[in-house]
Amino acid sequence: MFEEETLADFVIKIDNETINTHRCVLAQNSEVFKRMLGQNMIEAKIGEIKIVDCSIDCFRAMLEFFYSGEIEINTFEKIGEDLYAIADKYEVVTLKEVCEHYMAMSIRLGGQCRF
């Protein structure tokens, strides 16, 4: 459903790229999006939001998690800490927990985290 963008009704803009998505998926997975889309905020009215503090890769990874409930291990290796930060910002509890688990495993196996 994410890759097909079937019946998409909301637009995420990051840098010069656009991601079409579904309001119900955003609201179901993120308390921040739920509040934003459930109130009379301008983003809800125009069906679009511009994200300025996150890379397209990181936001796309979070959206893929929304749709599939999974994150590939190589995604964590590349952007795990950034993914944790955005999960925290948008109050995506399950993704935060997955990131915490990965970071703990990485530390136990001799890896390093920057925070």
Secondary structure, 3 states (H helix, E strand, C coil): CCCCCCCCCEEEEECCEEEEECHHHHHHHCHHHHHHHHCCCHHHHHCEEEECCCCHHHHHHHHHHHHHCCCCHHHHHHHHHHHHHHHHHCCCHHHHHHHHHHHHHHHHCCCCCCC
